[in-house]
Amino acid sequence: MTADRERDIFEAVLTLLREGDYEALTMDNVATRARASKATLYRRWQGKPQLVAAALRHQTPDDSDSLDTGSLAGDLHEIARRAGGAALQDYLVLLRALSRAMHAHPELADAVYESRVEPELRTMRAVVDRAVDRGEVAAMNPALGFLAHLVSGATLARPVVERAEADPEFLSRYVDAVVLPALLSGRER
């Protein structure tokens, strides 16, 4: 199977997930959408969980490794700007489509972690490490271990609590009101 053909199949999978949910997605639907035979799909992937996991892993994450504005506040505001865009909305749609299935299929949970969570964690670790090196944050600040929870919590909670998406403006205010005070509170003076 060529890389282009595989990409077409993965796009069909992700499009179908965005339109419905994991339970509604079938190998028949994928085959129809991708203009492929079910036999082709089953020759390459054992079943739906493996195909969906492969499609998730195929996604290219944002180039967050290059994030470095020179300050903790700048880096966090850039994360908020990037996170509050269309990419976040797409991720949340996929996460909602997969949330129940991830409990039943650990391979899906692993794929979500590898394709979406791990790159974000790497970025946040780099932001924190640079802030510690610059003396902006105390290395032993207990809030450092909760940075990912703080940021992801806001993006996941706002649609539930306020019935509004976590847009860049909201996330920027959240960074100023919650994240930065938590991270800067333990700084040695």
Protein Blocks (a to p, Z undefined) as FASTA:
>chain_A
ZZklmmmmmmmmmmmmmmmcfklpcfklmmmmnopafklmmmmpgblmlmmmmmmmmpcc
dfkklgcghpaklmmmmmmmmmmmmklmmmmmmmmmmmmmmmmmmmlmmmmmmmmmmmmm
mmmmmmmmmmmmnopacfklmklmmmmmmmmmmmmmmmmmnopacdfklmmmmmmmmmmm
mmmmmpcZZ
